[in-house]
């Protein structure tokens, strides 16, 4: 396997828009996800939607974000009594769930306390538990 290439994040640019529009049912799902996590992602609904328009397979990406949102809701219901934490802490929870969705399995690398990380992993793996 080749060594990873170091990339200057300041040189990253968004990819091209691959889809001029998305199906209404997909837009509904994107809005539903945004209603849950929108306050913590630092972008508008339109910016969030455009990100999916850039994706080669937007349905897969929406499915992934839907799972992140379900896990976020499950964590709040199961462990916080539906209480919302300060915005910075909510951002860390969301960041941890995004990391989990990308395959990070070591809870000590999630930028949240280890026990919180374990609970988030559980919620991501089975949000209905």
N, C-alpha and C positions, 0 to 999 in steps of 0.2 A: 504494500500500500504506500502511496506517495505521502510525503510530509504535507501537513495542511499549509495552505498558502495564507500568509498574513495579509489582511485587507484593511486599509485605512477606512474606518466607518464614515469619515467625511466624504469619501469618494463614492459611496453607495448611492444609487439613484433608483427610483421606482422603475419597474419593468413596464413594458407597453400595455396599453389597454387591449385585451384580447377579445373582449365581448362588449359590443356596443350597448347591450342591454341584458338584463337578467330576467328570467321568468317571474311573474308576480308572486308565485308561491315561495320562491327562493328569497325574494325581497322581503316577504312577510317573515320568514325565518330569521333573516339578518336583522330586521327591526326588533324581533323578539329577543334575540341575543343582546342587541345594543341596549334595550330597555333594562336588562339585568346588569351588564358590565360597563355600559357606556360611560358612566361617571369616572371610571378608573383607567380608561385607555388613552386619554389625552387626544381625542379626535372627535369630529362631528359624525353624525350618522352618514352624511354624504361621503366623507372621507373613508369611513369604514366600508361602505358599499363599493366605492371605487376600488378598494383593495381586492375585493372579490372579482371585480371586472378584469383585473390584471391577471388573475389566477388562471392557469390552463384548465383546471378542473374545479370550478367554483363550488359545485355541490359537495365535493369531498371536504373542502375547506370550511364550508358552512357547517357540515356535520361535525367537524372537529370543534369549532367554536361553540356549537350547540351543546356538545358534551362538556366543554369547559364551563359554560353557563349553568348547566344542570348540576355539575359538581359544586360550583360556587353556592348555588341555592341550597343544595343538600348539606353542605358544611354549615351554612348559617342556620338552617333549620335544626340539624342534629346536635350541633355543638355550641351555638350562640343564642338559641331561643329566638332566632330571626332578628337579633340585634345587629345593627350596622356599626362597624368600628370606624374610627377616624380614617379619613381618606388615604393617608399614607399607609396605614396598616392594611386597608382593603386592597391597595395597589400591590402590596407584598403578597397577599393571598392570591390575587389574580396572577401575578408574576410567577408564583410557585406552580399554579395550575397550568400555566402556559409551558413552563419547564417540564412538568410531568407529561403533558401532552406531546412534547417533543422527544420523550424517551429518557429523561433524567430519572434515574431510579434511586439514587443516593439522597435520602432526605436531608442529610447535613449540607447539601449543596443548593437547597431551595430558598435560602435567604429568609427563612422563618424558623422559629424554634422547632427542634426535631419532632416533638410530640404533635405540633400543629401540622408539620409535614406528613407525618404518618396518617393523621386524620384526613388530610387533603387527598393523599394517595387513595385511601379507602373510598372517599367520596367520588373520586374520578373513576376508579375501577367499577364501582357499583353505586351510582347516585341514588338508587331506590332503596338501599339498605337501611 
